[in-house]
Amino acid sequence: MRASPPWSPAPDRSPWPIFVLSLPDATDRRHRISAQLAALGLAFRFHDGIDGRRGLPPEHEPQIDRAAARLRMGRRMTDGEFACALSHQAIYRRIIAEGLPGAVVLEDDATLTPGFAAFLRNRCHDAAPIIQLEHLFADVWRWPRPRLLHPDLPGVRLALLCHNACMTSAYSISRDAAAHVLRESTPLAGVADWPCDVAVLGAAVTLPMLVTSPQVQGSQLEAERAGTVIEAEQAATPRATRRPPAKRFLSAAYWRRWARKRMMRRVS
């Protein structure tokens, strides 16, 4: 079912902080994102990420469920993926602990557009509980149609997600949405983008994107992830039988998927 788009402004008008998720030793990335935010006149806070490059630190093992992650994803989830997702969860806990109405979260390799500053200045984050400013494999509902986000952002529309979209490089998240993600994904058994269903909250994406980031191909995290996919493919056993093509038309699930696909469109 579609979530109703919560377009009305949030009652709490307190400023939303910007948290930049970064590893403590990522000096060059920190300088670059700091310069961008300073040029836009935006204050921010660094949030030190969990370093999973040499394995997940032992103190975080009680927070995750490796077996459940493997069942859910069909492959082994890497320590780097767990570390990244736990780092985002730590920000959600920080939002709740500090009594913040929400926050804008950036990863340290983000490239900001001038529209990003306008998004903050006009409190556009109030338009939905989660708004992804960069996204990948995003399917949105054809109805309600994407709507203009704000007059100061001509041509930028907000579209309601049908289901989770990839990317957590730049997004806004309300306190209630942060609490939902924590409640539905503890212990952690999924990747940062996203460890639970956020479309049910009325999560949305901006069209066009207000933030971009480099392709992840070649990164250590992507290399580790590719390795687990190969492992899963090698371990998989071929299906003994498949449903005859004609019989799929007798399945209610088939027609539900058919109808759903025609109610959505891919935007990234």
N, C-alpha and C positions, 0 to 999 in steps of 0.2 A: 504494500500500500504506500501511496505517496504521503510524505509528511506535509503538513500545512506550513507554508513559508512564513516564518515569524518576522515580518517586515517592520513591525513597530519598534521604535527605539527602546533600549533597555532603560529601566527606571533609574539605575545607578549611573550618574553622570561623571563619576570619578575618572581621571585620565587612565588610559590603558598603557602600561609600560611596554617597551620593546625589549625582549630577551634575545640575545644573540647566542646561540648554542655553538660552542667552540671548544676544542681540546686546548688545555693550558699551554702546550708548546707550539700551537699553530700561529706563530708570530706573524708571518707574512699575510695570512688570511685575516688575522685580527686587524692589522694595519689597514688593509684594503677596505674591509667593511666599515671600520671606524671612519675612514676618510669619506666614504659615501654618505654615511649618516650625518657627519658633521656638515657636509656640503648642503644637505637638505635641511639643516637646522633641527635635527631630531636627537633627543637624548635617548640613551639606551643603557642596558646593563649586560655584561657578559655573564653567561651561565656556563660553568665548566662542565663539559661532557665527560661521560665515563669512557675510559680508554680500553677498548677491547682488542687492540692490535696484537697484543701478546697473550690473548686469552682473556676471558671474563674474570675480573677480580673475584676471588672466592666469596667475599662478603655479599655479593649480589646473587649467588646461587639460590638462596631461599626465595628470591623474588620472581623466579622464572619456573616454567614447566617445560622441560625439553621434550618429553614424550608427547605432550599435548600439541606442542608446536609442530612436531614431525607429522602427527596425524592430520593436523589442520592444513599444513602446507604441502604435504606429500614429499617432503625432503627434510634433510637436517638443516636447522636454522643455525647460522654461524654465530660465533661469539661477538663478532663485530656488529651483526644485526641486532643481537640482544642488547649490546652496549648502547647502540643508537636509540633503540626503542625505550630502554630504561632511562636514558638521558631526557627524552621528551616527557616521559612520565614524571621525572623529577621536577620538571618545570610545572606540570599540572599540580603537583603537590605544593609547590612554592606558591602558585596562584591562590590555592585554598588556604594555606598556612598564613599568608600575608593579608588575607581578606581582600584580595584584588577582585574587581568585577570581571576581569579577563586580562588577556595579554596578546601581543603580537609576537610571534615566534619566527626568528630568522636563523637559518644555518649560515655559517661564516663564509660560504662561497657564493652567496647571493649577489646578483647584480640588480640594483634598484632603479626603477624608472621614476621620472617626476611624478607620475600618478600615484606612486606609493606614498609620498608626502601628503598629497591631497586626500588619499584614503584615510590617513591618520587625522589630518586637520579637521575633516568633516565627520569624524566618528562613524565612518562607514562600517566599521566592525560591528556596530549595533544591528545591522540589517539581518544577520543570521548567526546562530551559535558557533558555527565554524565556517570560515571563508578561506578557501585556498587561493592564494594570489599567484601561485605557480602550480601547475597540475599536469598530469599525464594519464592517458586512458580514462578521460572523464566522459561519462555518459550523463546527459541531462534530460529532464523531461521536456517534451515539446509543449506541454501545457501544465502549469501556467508558463507563458512565454517569458524568456529572460527580460528583466526590467532594467531601466536606467538606474544606475547605482546612485548618482548624485549629479546635480547640474554642473558642479565644478569638475566633473570627470566626463566630459562629453564623449559619447561613443562607448563608454565602459558600462557593461551590463552585468547583472547578477543572475546566475542560472542555478536552479535547484538540482542537486545531484540525485540520480536514480539509485546509485550504490556507490561504495567507496571509490575514490580516485587515488591514483598514486601521487607521490611527492609530499614531503613535509619540509621543504626548503623555505617556505614562507606561507604563513597562515595566521589568522586570528582565531582565538578560542575563548569563549566565555567561561566564567567560573562553573556554571551549571554543566556545560559541556565537558569541561575538564574532569569534574566529579563523575560524570557518566562514563567517560573513557576509563578512568581508574577503577570504577566499580565493576565494569564489564570485562576488564582485561587484567585482573590481578588474581592469581599469579600470571605473569606475562607469558603468552604463548603465540605471539604474532609480531610482525614487523611494525616499525614506527608508523607506516602509512597503510592501513591503520590496524591496530590490534583488535578492533571490534567494529560493529556496524555503526557508523556515524551518520549515514544518510537518514536514519530514522529520526534524527534530531532536526532535520531541515538543513543539513550542511550544503554549502553552495560554493561555486567557483566564479571568479571574475573573467569576463570575456571583453577584451583580450586580457592576457596575464599582465600583472603589474610588476612582477619580479621574474627574472630568469636566472639560471645557474648552469654551469658547464655540464656536458654529458658525463655520466659516471663511468663510461667504459674506460678501462685501464686502471681504475682505482683498486686499492686493496680490498675494499668491501665488495666490489663487484666481482673481483677475481675469486674471492672466497665463496660468494653466492653461486657463481657459475660452477664451481667445483661440486657443490652440494647437489645442483641440478643434474650434473653428469652422474653422480653417485646414484641418485634416485632413478634415473633412466636405466642405468645398468642393472639395478636391483629389481626393476619392475618386471613382472611376468605378463606375457601377452594374454589378452582375454580369450577364454576358451570359446566363447560364443558371443555373437552380437545379435541384437534384435533385428529381425528382417526389416529392410527399409520401409515396406508398406505398413508394418505394424506400429511404427512410431506415430502414425496419424491417428491411432486409436487411443493414444495416451493423453490424459488431461494435462499432464505436466508439459507435454510438447506444445499444446495450444496456449497454455499460460505463457510459456517462453515466447511463442510466436507473437502473441498480443503485446507483451511487454516490450519486445524489441521495436515494435512499430510505434510505441509511445515515447521512445527516447531517441536521441541522436548523439553521436560521438563528436566532441568539440576539441579534443586534444589527444 
